[in-house]
Amino acid sequence: MITFLKFHSIKKKLKQLSEAEICLPIEIFSLSRELAELYPNSKVQRIYDDFVGNHNAFVRRAMVTTVRFVGGEFARSNVESVRSLLKDGNDWVSYDAIWALSKHSLINEADKKLIQDFATPYKELNMEELRDISPETANDYRNKKAAEVLRMSSGA
């Protein structure tokens, strides 16, 4: 019964979030953590499937962040939907997709090419120089994350 209530509460929060115009990142991460903690219950996958394509970027971020938090088989089984979010029109969503794919070593060659495109503004920087950058926009954050991922994967 408690698990049912937790899932009901999460779905309610996601529906509210889907109508939000403003959201603090902590709300997204908290919701993602709540859902991740209920894994491996099959309802986690159902909620993910129901909400990953939501019109609201906050909800899509919550779903991809859930993948990052859960990892393992859940990340592998949802890798294609996360990959599709690399091309999301919202820079924060694509930022989270880069992070989730890299955290679980799921980046393929096609992903790497797209990530290289994002990293272009920072491609000449080493990790120390990247750490010193203070991004100002979501686009900057995404591009910096892309450059960091490429540097880490190359060992540079």
Buried (B, 14 or more C-beta within 10 A) or exposed (E): EEEEEBBEEBBEBBEEBBEEEEBEEEBBBEBBEBBBEBBEBEBBBEBBEEBBEBEBBBBBBBBBBBBBBBBEEBBEEBBEBBBEBBEBEBBBBBBBBBBBBBBBEBBEEEBBEBBBEBBEBBBEBEEEEBEEBEBEEBBBBBBBBBBBBBBEEEEE
